[in-house]
Amino acid sequence: METQDTGIVATSEPNSIHHANHERDTRASGSASKRKRGRTATACSQCHSRKQKCDNSRPCANCLRRGVPHACHSVPGEADPTHRKATKTQNTKTIFDSDISSVEPDPALLTEAGTSSPRVGQLWNSRGAPTFYGMSYFGPQVAAKMIQGQAPDMNYGVHTPRSSASESFRNEAGPFSQLWDLLGLLPRQKSTVDRLTEKFMVELNWSIDAVHPETFRQNYNKFWDRKFGFDDITTVDLRWLALLFAILALAELLDCPQPCSPERQRESEESSLRFYWAARRAIVIAPSFYGESSDLVRAGLLVTRYLIHSGRLSESWLTIGFASRFAMAQGMHVDGERWNLPRKATETRRRLWSHLYTLDRMISLALGRPYAIADQHCLTKPVTNIWVDEMNSDEAAMAQPRPLSDPTPSIMSMFNQSLAQIIGRIQEKCFGLDPPVYDTVLNLDQELLKWKDELPPYFSLQNPDLSLDNETRPFLKWHRLYLHTNYHFARITLHRPYLLRNSIVNRFQYSRKACMESATIDLQSRLSIYNVELVERFRWGLGSHQLFNSALVLGIIGVRSPNTQESYGIIEDLEAYCEKQTSDLWMNEFGLAEVKVVQMCITRAKQLRSNTHDISSQLSSQLPMQPPAAVDYQFQIPEPRQPMPFPPEASIPFQPYFEMPNANIWADPFSSFPQVGDFDMWQEMINTIGMDNS
């Protein structure tokens, strides 16, 4: 049976030679010998790859609607029948290559490329606001090269070969595949996203100055108004999408009804974690294709606060580090006035930089790790008491800062940044490579006290003025709480290495008193927060309370001096604290581990107190009857040490305190707290302190 092919001239002679030649030609032509459909493709390459009906115009209506008229051209070798016939009479190996991705462009496009510069992809054109890149310019070039083959030749970046024009965007190993995965993590119903974002704006945003509501809502509406499909995905800004996921992660925890079942609570926590990891993915991917933006910085800040609220401090140190570098890549470490930026943009950048600076200093000091922002590399100015978010550009340019008696939401950033500068000096001088001098500690403590005295009356640590707390200033209450917590954190961390040190002249009594004072005040605020609603507790948890635990400090003080009058009150407060913590359904594993350590301190303090009373009873029974006298039950170690009748459980041979394993954790300024989950180390340290007290 004879077979005719449109591209090969067949003969009717059944000669064997002709058949042999025909088979040799067939093997040489490769894939061109396959049977072809007897029709001509007139659709453009874009409609052909999407299997859409094309109106055969150039550009066609579909390409105009999708906004890609420059990509509308005929399929190579199919548009012109004459060209098709001439091409197929040639050696078909020059047309079809074994790699389908190497399709030659249409000659018409090459002609256009010779007369005008090639156009770049849509992602390049919609890459967002202007961005400062310093001496390098990396991200968008790579994205443009990967998305469209006609991108201009770039000197920087990785040149990725162009994928086939007929291959779906879902299968490309570029930003589109990542975008599809991230968009799939959003809730299916827009009403759910609307509810969560509105919950965040109403309940949380104003207390932590997270985003500008008007700008965020504009981008939010633009995101949902886009045309769904393959082509319009390039209009999605991955940097803004990271911010949206960070907001959803926090809002999901706020949206959980109270009271609720453990299953409903677990479901809310799992949904929040999914949004959190989506935000982390978007933050990592976005700079490689889009560059940095303020949305990316804000997303990094929210992710850091999320980790602080969850008690994951080690991870928060990483996230605040890359958020700070995103900001420095845009020049935020230099004041906006030096860049000749508008007044509104300058004030917004100052507040954003203040949040980064404060969290970077505090997290680094809490973990004993270096901070990311160096003062000698920054030319910034402090935040002023002015709120430009509700002004237009002209009004912001003419606005004057308000007096301190008229606080605005930016007032907290002013005092936070000045306190963070003191915290930076504390880390440099007291927790650096050289051991500190105690006089340096006292001088830094005077700086903290001076900062406290300069606070306005409504931020005072003792008897603050509450007359300004009203509906027009709901932020004032929470900003006061955040500032107080930051102050107590700095003072406890400064004096913590001297809490357990001995001195013949009682030299370090000031540090012990300072630690006890700040820890007691902070514990009172922790106990009072359990009487409020979940939303208020959540606002409180976004502060620096999670960076340290005053209950641990007081627990160590109770073990150190179990028989003092203050110790009795400390133990009672710690027991109430543990009871409220364990009854909290929202307590995570980090909080429960801290409660376990505090309970170890309570048990050891009670044991030492009981042992001391037993020893005193034994000594009094051996002495002759004497008139009653005032007895000091605080056990003092004789100097020099004399043999004494220890009970059986305390019969371990005593070693000097500095030779005990893990004993220098509190006394050594180069050491930090053990991880709360390391119960063995905590138990060993608590036993060591109690043994030294014996």
Protein Blocks (a to p, Z undefined) as FASTA:
>chain_A
ZZddfkbccdfbfcfklmmmmmmmmmmnommmpccdfbdcfbdfklmmnopacehiacdf
klmmnopaklgccdehklpmklmmmmmmmcfklmmcfblklcccdfklmmmmmmpccddd
fklmmnopcddehjacfklmmmmmmmpmkbccdfbdcddddddfkbcfklpccfklmmmm
mmmmpcfblklmmmmmmmmmmmmmmmnombcfklmmmmmmmmmmpccdjklmmmpcfklm
mmmmmmmmmmmmmmpccdddfklmmmmmmmmmmmmmmmmmmmmmmmmmnopafklmmmmm
mmmmmmmmnopaklmmmmmmmmmmmmmmnopmpcfklnopafklmmmmmmmmmmmmmmmm
mmmmmnopacfbdfklpccdddddddfklpcfklmmmpccddfklccfklmmmmmmmmmm
mmmmmmmmmmmmbdcdfklmmmmmmmmmmmmmmpcfklcfbhpafklgcfklmmlmmmmm
mmmmmmmmmmmmmmmmmmmpccfklmmmmmmmmmmmmmmmmmmmmmmmmmpcfklmmmmm
mmmmlmpcfklmmmmmmmmmmmbmklmmmmmmmmmmmmmmmmpmklcfklmmmmmmmmmm
mmmmmmmmmmmmmmmmmmmmmpccdddddddfbdcdddddddddddfklmcccddfklpg
hklmmmpmkbccddfklmmlmmmmmmmmmmmmZZ
